[in-house]
Amino acid sequence: MGELPLKGIRVIDLSMIFAGPLCARVLADLGAEVIKIEAIQRPDAVRALGLADNKALDIGFAQGGYFVELNMNKREITLDLNNPKGQELLKRLLLISDVLIENYSPGTMAKFGFDYERVREIRPEMVMASLSGYGQTGPWANWGAFGYTLEYACGLGSVTGYPGGLPRKQGISFTDPWAGILAAGLIVVALHNRRRTGRGQYIDMSQRDVGSAFLGEALMDCEMNGRVWGRIGNRHPAMAPHGQYRCRGEREWIVLAVSNDEEWRGLCRVLGEPEWAKDRRFATVEGRLAEQDFIDQRIEEWTQQRDHYTAMHELQAAGVPAGPVLNGKEILLDPHYKARGLMEVVENHVVGRRMHMRQTPGWFSAWPKAGTSPTPAPTLGQHNEEILGGLLGLSKEEIQTLADEQVIGVETIIEKLPVEVTQEILNRRLQMMQMVGKVEKIEPDYMQQLGIDGAE
């Protein structure tokens, strides 16, 4: 087995929250050396967005859930980029690095003195990627953005929801992960081009642009035929039946999609309605679309007699594409994911052993399936001495001076709440999550169920 494909590539990760950190995480999983940079004056906001462990209340800005997943396999230093000393240290890091990732608002990097023109002067071979909401140019460039607002501004919200109803948010703001994964691919392309030409380049990524790119069919239908799409719920204009059906278990559902006559005949056999395969009402997709309410009622009568996994197996055996609607617990325990090695148990130095999902789930035949042993997300400034002293050659005295001047540090200077106040906030947050249905139930023995009991 050879070394991982991006070994020898050094990435400076100035990004926060989701899209940028995911981009850097993908590169780290593929072998790149990723150095995440935060400031003690303003750490990554998702460090405190939902603790990774409900019992770990004394860890401050250490292990927010998103942060844990998106920043594994990285090293970490702190630098105050508003301070000339912090700017000089970043410059020295850029001189020996290959990639720079940031997702600040447009213009922020220029304020720090590191817009692309300046970065190119420092290191012409640098590949720099900026992941902002609306991109670096255009009339919306400086507008504020979150994944939720971008999901609608890019057009996705116009086709989600039910006929006559409100637009519906997807379970997660998808422009963030789409942009992060796509940006990682574009960075690899830019590195390939640099290998041929010796030149770096700038990647200007707009999360809104990425989201709109996934509306291809709706955009083309409007452009070529003048048709503006509406909301159709779980149905499909060219497949029937196509939808989501309640199963026997509490809050269990299954989805299925019939795309041709052979699958339709398989569904008829499973439902115990073989005569439907000969019924002229259902002989065409148009006919099945016209009768879908009637067909859906019969399907749900059948699915409600089975749990979602049993229903899936029976439908798949008959050649009908179907899948259960799985929740977080079921994903973590899913036997197929386990067989593919998608879940990894990582020893986290703050909250003990935890199960994580790989962010690069595709497998390469030429590289080890497990890759390098995964490392947990770093604590704030965890590798200051290792990188500033070892990589840049600063003395212990120089590092201590930087700490004294708050250019670097290992603890945020943002005031922390007392543990008892944090506990009360978490309790209220849990109550609100239960109130809106985000949390259905709590299982105290979850560690044993996941097979990682005995954690510290």
N, C-alpha and C positions, 0 to 999 in steps of 0.2 A: 504494500500500500504506500502511495506517495504522500507528500505533505499536502496540507490543505491548499486550495488554489490561490488564495490571497496572502499566503505567508510572505512576509517581507514588505507588505504595504502598511504604511502607518497613517492612521486617520485621526484628525483632530475633530472632536465632536463638541461643538458649542451649542447644540440644540437642546430644546426642552420639550416636555409634555409627551407628544405621541409620534407624529410623522417623522421628525428628524431623528429622535432616539431609535425608532424602529429601523430606519434606514441604516444607521450606524451599527445596530445590533445584528442585522443581516450580514453586513460586511465582517463583523467580528466572528460570527458563527462560521464564516467561510475562511477564516484564518488570518484576517487583518488584525494588526495591533491597533486597538482603538483607545484613545485617551480622551475621556470625557472631562470637560472643564465647566465648573460652576463657580459661583461667587458666594462667599459667606453672607454677603449683603443681600443676595437674591438667589437662593438655591432653586433647583428645578421644582416647579410648582407641584408636580405629582408626587414628590417625596412625602407629602402630608395628605394626599388625596386618598383616604381609605387605607388604614394600616393593613399590612399583609397578614398580620396575626392579631386577633381581637384581644389577646392577653398581653401583647407587647406594648404597653402604654408608656414606657419610660424611654423609648428609643428616639423620640423627637422626630427630626426630619431625616429618617433613615430608610424606612421600608414601606412606603405607600405601594399599593397593589400594582398600579401601572408601572411605577418605577422599578419594582422587582423584576417584572417580565421584560421590560424594554431595555434594561441596562446591564443585563448579564454579560459576562465575557469581556467586560471593559475594565480599564484602569481609570483612576480618577484623581484629578488635582483641582485645587481652587485657585482662581486668579481674579482679582478685581480689575476689569478691563477699563474702568474709569480712571485708574491710577497709571501714570506713565511707567512705573516699574512692572506692573502687570502686563502692559502692552509690550514692553521690551521682552519679557519672558515668552509671550505668545509669538513674537517675531522669531525668536531663537528656535522655538519648537517648529514653526512653519518651515524654517530653513532645512530641517531634517525630516520633513513629512511629505506625504503624497496627496492627501485628500483633506479638505476642510468642509465641514457640514455645519450649516447654521439655519435657524428658522425664526430669527428675530423679525420684527416689523421692518419693512424696507426703510433704509436710511440709517438704521442703528449701527450696522457694521461700519459705515462711513464715519459716524461719530466716534467710534472706537479707533478709527484710523486703519481699518482693514476691509474697505470695499475691494472689489475684485481688481481694480486698477492698481491699488497699492499692493495687494497680495501678489499680483503678477510681477510687480517690480521686485518684491522680496524673493520670490521663487517662480520663475517662468513656467516650470514644469507642474505647478500645482493644479489639481482638479478641485474646483470649488463649486459646491452645490448650495443654493438657497431655496428653502422650502417655505414659502409664505402662502397666505390665504388666497390672494388675488394676483400674485406675481409682482415683479419689480417695475413693470411699466403698465400704462393704461390708466384711465380715469379713476379706477377703483383701487389702485395699488396701495394706497395708504389707509384704506379702510380696515377697521378691526374685524377679526374673523375667528369663529370657533367652528369645529366640525359640524355642530348642529345647524348653524346658519348657512354654512357652505353646502350642506346637503340639499337645501332648498334653493339656494342661489344658483346651483349648477343644474337644476332641473329635475333632480331625482325625486324630490318631493311631489312633483306634479303627477307622477304615475304610481305613487304608493298610497294605499287606502282603498276604500270601497266606493262604488258608484254613488254619487250624491252626497258623500261624506267628506270629512276633513282630510287633508294630506296627513300621512302617517310617518312618524320618524322610524327609521330602522333601529334595530336593537342597539347598534353601535354606530357612531358617526363614521361612515365608511370612507370618506375622503382622506382621513388620516392614514389608515393602513394602506390604502391604494397608493397614495402619494409616496409613503415611506418605502414600500417595496419597489415601486417603479423607479424611484430615485436611486435606489441601490443598483438596479440594472443599468441605468444611464451612467452612473459613475464607473461601473465596470467597462462599459463601452468607451467612455472617455479615456480610461486607463489603457485600453487596447489601442486607441488612436494615438495616445502619447508614446506607446512603445514603437509605433510605426514612424511617427513624425518628430518625437522629442518635445512636443509642445503640450502644455496643459490647456485647460479651457474652463469656461464658466457655464454652469447649468442653472437656469432660472426656471424653477418649478412652481406653478400655481396649483394649489389643491382644488380650486374651483375648476380649472381647466381639466384636471384629471377626472373629476366626477362627471363632467359633461361628455367626456370621451366614451363613457359607458352607456350613453343614451343614443348610440349610433342608429338603431332601427327607428326610434321615434323621430330623430332629427332628419333622417333620410325620407321618412314618410311625409313629413311636413314639407321638406324641400321639393320632393318630386311629385307629390300628389295633393299637397295643400291640406292634409289631414292633421289636426292637432289632437294628440292623444289625451285621453282622460284616465280615470282610475277604474280598474277592473278587479280589485281585490286579488284573490288567488287564482283567478281564471286566466285562460290564454286564448288569443284569437284564432289559433290554428290547431289546438289540441283540446280534446274533450273525451272523457272527464279529466279535469285538471284541478286539484284542490287539496284542501286540508280537512281531515275527518277525525271526529272524536273517537277515542278508544275506550276500553273498559276501565282502565286504571284512572285514579284521580289525576286530573290535569294531563292526561296522556293523549297525544295526537299522532296521526300519521299523514304523510302527504303522498300523492301518487300523480303520475302524468302518463296519459295514454296518447301516444303520438301516431299510431297507425292501426290498421285493421287487425293485424295479428295480435297486438297487445290488447285490443278491445275484446277479441275472442277469448284470450286468456283471462281477462277480468270477468267475463260472463261465466266462464267455468267456475272460477273461484266463488263467485256470488251465488252459484247454484241457479243461474238464469241462462241456461244454454240456448233457449229459444230467442233470447235477445240478439244473439249473433246472426239470426236470420230475419229479424224484424226490420222491415223497410224503414221504420222511423229512425233507426240507429245505423243505417247502412253507410252513411257519409258523416264526415266531421260536422258539416252544417246541420245535419239532422241531430247529431248528439249534442251540439251546442244549443239547439232549440229546446232540447229535452233535458238539459243538464240539471235543473232543479229536481226533476223526478229521479234521474239517475243518482244524484248526490244523496237523496233521501235513502235509497236502497243501499248504497255503499255504506252509509253511516249506520244503518241497521246491522250490517255485517261487521263493521269495525268495532262497534260497541260491545260485541260479544268476545273480543280478544284484547289482549294487551298490545301495545304498539310494536314490540319486537316480534311477537307471534304473527301479527298481521303482516308485517314486512316480509317475514320469511315465506309465508304462504303466497303472497303476491309475487315475490321475486321468483319463487319456484314455478309459477305459471307464466313467467316472462313479462310481468308488469313492473316497470320501474317504480319503486316505492321506497320510502325511508321514514324512520321514526323521527319525531321532533324531540331531540335530546336536550336536557338541561345541563348545567355545568357539572353536576355530580356524575351524570350518566356519561358525559364525555370523558371525564377522568377515569372512569371505570370501564370504558368501552373495550371489549376484547379485541376488536380489529385494530384500534389505535395502539393497544398494548403490543399486539403481534408485530406492528410496523415500527415499534420503538419510538413513537412520537412523544411519549411522556418520559421525562427524566427526573430523577430525584437528586436534588442538589443540597449540599450541606451549607446552609446559610449561617454565617458567623454571628448574626444578630438574633434570628428567630428559630434556628435549628434546621432540621431536615424538612424540605418542602418539595412538592412535585411541580414541575414546570413543563410547559409545552414548547417543543422546538419551534423557532420562528423561521427556520429553513427546512420545511418538511419534505422537500424533494431529495432523493438520494442519488449520489454520483457513484458509478461503478469503479472509478479510479481512485476514490478517496475513502478513508475509513468511515463506516456508517455512523459511528458515534462521534466522529470528529475528535477534537480535543476535549479533555474533561471539562465540562462547563463550570464556570466560576460564578459565584453570586454577584448580584449588583453591589457596587462599592458603596461604602459609607462616604460621607462628605470629606473630601480631602484625604482619603485613605492612602493614596500613593504619592503625597507631596514630596516626602524625602526620597523615595525611590526614583521618581522621575526628575525632580529638580536637582537632586544631588547626583544620582547615577547617570541620567541621560544628559543633563545640561551642565553637570560638574560644579554646582554651587556647594559651598562649604556649609557645615552645620551652623556656623555663625551667621552666614548670609540668609539661610532659611529661617533661622530664629528671628532675625531682623524683619524679614518679610511678614512673619506671623505677628510680631509685635506691632507692626504698622497696619495690620489687617489687610494686607495685600493677598495673603493666603490664610488658611485656617482649617480646622477640622470640626468646628461647630459654628452653626449659623449665629449671627448676631441679632437675628430676629427674636423677639421675646417669646419664650416658650410658655405654654400654659401649664399650670400644675397638673399632676397626674389625675387628681380627683376631678378637675374641671374637664380634662380630656375625656375621662370616663363618662361624664355626664353628656358631653357633646356626642360621643359615640352611641350612647344609649338613645338619645333623641334622634340621631341619624338612623339608627336601626328601626325605631318606631315609625319614622317617616317612610322608610323603604318598605316596611310591611304594610303601611297604610295605602301606598300606591300600587302594591302588588309586586314590587321588584324582588322582594324576599318572600318566598312561600312558606318556608319552614327552616328551622335550625336543628342540626343533628350534632349533638355533643360528641358522639363517637366517630366523627368524620376522619380522624387520624387513623384509627384502626381500620375503617372501611377502605381507605386509600392504601393501606399497607405500609404506612410510614410512621406507625406508632413508636413510641420510645424516643421521640425527639426531645431535645433539651428544652 
